[in-house]
Amino acid sequence: MVSSDRGKAIVATVLALGASSVVSGCKDPVQTRYEPSDAAKSRGLVAIEKTGCGSCHEIPGVEWPRGRLGPSLAGFDDVGLIAGKLPNRPGLLAAFIRNAPAIKPGSTMPPMPVTDAEAQDVASYLYGLDSD
């Protein structure tokens, strides 16, 4: 049997360790905010329009078409998960833009005919939507 004081100390230690692991597992949203350059955002909009992303998605800054097959991308920089499953990080988003089914099997978004650089620029545009 554990003494009352020792039991309290064990519980306090476990709670402190648990709290510190939870806090260290979370990132400060300000530190994780990606601020793309204006040039990258401009190139991204060109790639979005050239590729026809607006055929499936409503995208701020793209007047036509305004697709409804895929989700609206308004406010994308505040979305926690890509496709409801993947951490919203620039490199992962660019890879998803290029070949969604390879990144998230079963995705209905087809592979897109963009280069790595264009995918990174598209990601920059999406992250910059609410930064203006």
C-alpha positions, 0 to 999 in steps of 0.5 A: 500500500502506498502512503497518502503523501507518496500517492499524492506525489506520484499523481502530481508527477504523472499529471505534470508529465502529462501536461508538459507532453501535451503542451510540448506537442502543441505548436504556437499558432503564431509560430506555425503561420506561413507567410508567403512572398507576394511573388510566390502568391502571384505565380500561384494564382497564375498556376491555379488559373492555368490548371483550372483549379476553379473548375472544382473549387471556389477560390477567392481571387478566381472569378470564374469558374467557381466549382462546387465539386471540391471544398471552397478554399476560402480561408485555407490558411486557417484550416487545420487539416488538408482533406480532413486528414493531413497536417496543414503544412506547406510541403505536404500541401504542395505534394497533395496538390501535385498528386492527392491520391498518392498522398491520401489514398482514396482522394477524389482529387486527381493528380494535377499537371503542375511542376513541384515549383508550381505546386509550391506557388499554389500552396503559397497562394492558398496560405496567403488568402487571409494574409492580405 
